[in-house]
Amino acid sequence: MPVAHVVAINLECPDPAALAHFWAAMLDGEVAVETPDFCAVKAGELLLGAVRVDDYRPPTWPSGERSQQMHLDLAVDDPGGLDDAEARAIGLGAVSEEQQPVPDRFRVLRDPAGHPFCLRR
């Protein structure tokens, strides 16, 4: 029996509402909590929170100047594959990284607050 299970992951950002709406669209979830300083997306059993930090500075991947702080890997179920999933994520506000270590297996992008994440097949 596990000691605990994950119920929420929180990401620091300058604009919780914008980040929450991005992740709600990405994960086909819903914004369940929305305040000026904290928003939460319900995606299945998981809550993905966005917490306002006034002095927020995004990670600098692949440079180690500021660590990734957190990295989400998302499985792509899209029949169009990675190209289509990447295009859809960019359409929602993600930015594709220039450096793509293994582009045929996963794509590295950043959410609107600069957190790196991967789309995997």
Disulfide bonds with the S-S distance in Angstrom:
none
